[in-house]
């Protein structure tokens, strides 16, 4: 396998319109103060007790923003994170290409720039180096905030002559991650102990949300439910299985 090279790679994909700091076509955008409120929450979460750093917004991904806002505002921006951030903080000198996760799914030029940044930051010299450097641990250690699936998709678009599916499928690092996730999902939980410890928290949450019948749970999004109760979040996150499975365990007669 030849070393990973941007210079010799042949781009076979047709060019698309470049997306940058442009106006959002059609419809009205939400007030900047609302966007600024959600972005400030993200900066605070990244500050770890210190003063919020505006440059931490470069690490913001679409998934992050959807978690803190529900995603409706990002849809109004057509998933264009740089424009959204610039509208909230117009006085800061933003560099579009530093929004790596967004750049990976943007224009061919932005995609290549993002891949070059990742290649240098992760010290990648061969194609086979990508899988082991796209683990959560490696990305967190390098200070990068990108979704691995976006990186893989960008690699496939820019270098379709490389057998990326095989490289990632045969990687021992990918196999290890899949085994870890499989073990986490299959974690055994004693139903009686779970109900004794967590059902009161589900009942309390139901009261707060105005849930009268079990069918009323369907009227609330998963994000809203988990946002309301730390104990319910713990029941789904640390015990695995997801919210729907834990609801069935809390209310087995439904």
Helices and strands as residue ranges (DSSP letters): H 32-47, G 54-59, H 62-69, H 72-76, H 81-88, G 96-98, H 100-104, H 108-121, H 129-133, H 136-142, H 148-158, H 164-169, H 172-185, H 191-209, G 214-219, H 222-228, H 230-237, H 242-250
